[in-house]
Amino acid sequence: MIFAGFGSIILDFIKREYAKGNRAGCRFITVDAYRDVTKFYEMNGFEYFTTLDILDSTRLMYFDLKNVKEQLKDS
């Protein structure tokens, strides 16, 4: 899933580099997203850690990099 914005380009680059050969032992990208940009992260495949922070000014979100490798295997 690729979007045209610069932020999405950076995230897609990180995801592709991970899929090429993860030697760092990383699996998740995590962010403490401001509420007004959570839709951006949702569009880039991020999920929420919890609903406990739903009224906070920031939301904890994550992207599971394992999904990138699985998507590449399927394509």
C-alpha positions as CSV (number, residue, x, y, z in Angstrom):
1,M,0.0,0.0,0.0
2,I,1.8,3.1,-1.2
3,F,0.5,6.7,-0.8
4,A,1.8,9.8,-2.5
5,G,2.9,11.9,0.6
6,F,6.5,12.3,1.7
7,G,5.8,10.7,5.1
8,S,4.3,7.6,3.4
9,I,7.3,7.4,1.1
10,I,9.6,7.3,4.1
11,L,7.5,4.6,5.8
12,D,7.4,2.5,2.6
13,F,11.2,2.8,2.3
14,I,11.6,1.5,5.8
15,K,9.2,-1.4,5.2
16,R,11.0,-2.4,1.9
17,E,14.4,-2.2,3.5
18,Y,13.2,-4.4,6.3
19,A,11.8,-7.0,3.9
20,K,15.1,-7.1,2.0
21,G,17.0,-8.6,4.9
22,N,16.2,-7.8,8.5
23,R,19.5,-8.3,10.4
24,A,18.7,-5.9,13.2
25,G,16.1,-8.1,14.9
26,C,13.4,-5.5,14.5
27,R,9.8,-6.4,14.1
28,F,7.7,-3.4,15.0
29,I,7.6,0.3,14.1
30,T,6.0,2.2,16.9
31,V,4.8,5.8,17.1
32,D,3.3,8.1,19.7
33,A,1.0,9.8,17.2
34,Y,-0.8,13.1,17.7
35,R,-4.5,12.7,17.4
36,D,-4.8,14.8,14.3
37,V,-2.5,12.5,12.3
38,T,-3.7,9.1,13.4
39,K,-5.5,8.7,10.1
40,F,-2.2,9.0,8.3
41,Y,-0.8,6.1,10.3
42,E,-4.0,4.1,9.8
43,M,-3.7,4.6,6.0
44,N,-0.1,3.3,6.3
45,G,-1.2,0.1,8.1
46,F,-0.6,1.1,11.7
47,E,-2.8,-0.2,14.4
48,Y,-3.6,1.0,17.9
49,F,-2.0,-0.6,21.0
50,T,-5.0,0.2,23.2
51,T,-8.2,2.1,23.5
52,L,-7.2,3.4,26.9
53,D,-5.5,6.5,25.3
54,I,-8.5,7.3,23.0
55,L,-9.1,10.7,24.8
56,D,-5.4,11.6,25.1
57,S,-3.6,14.1,22.9
58,T,-1.5,11.2,21.5
59,R,-2.2,7.6,20.6
60,L,0.3,4.7,20.8
61,M,0.3,2.9,17.4
62,Y,2.4,0.1,15.8
63,F,3.1,-1.5,12.5
64,D,4.1,-5.2,12.4
65,L,6.9,-5.6,9.9
66,K,6.3,-9.3,9.7
67,N,3.3,-8.5,7.6
68,V,5.5,-6.9,4.9
69,K,7.5,-10.1,4.4
70,E,4.3,-12.2,4.3
71,Q,2.8,-9.8,1.7
72,L,5.9,-10.0,-0.5
73,K,5.8,-13.8,-0.3
74,D,2.2,-13.8,-1.5
75,S,2.9,-11.5,-4.5
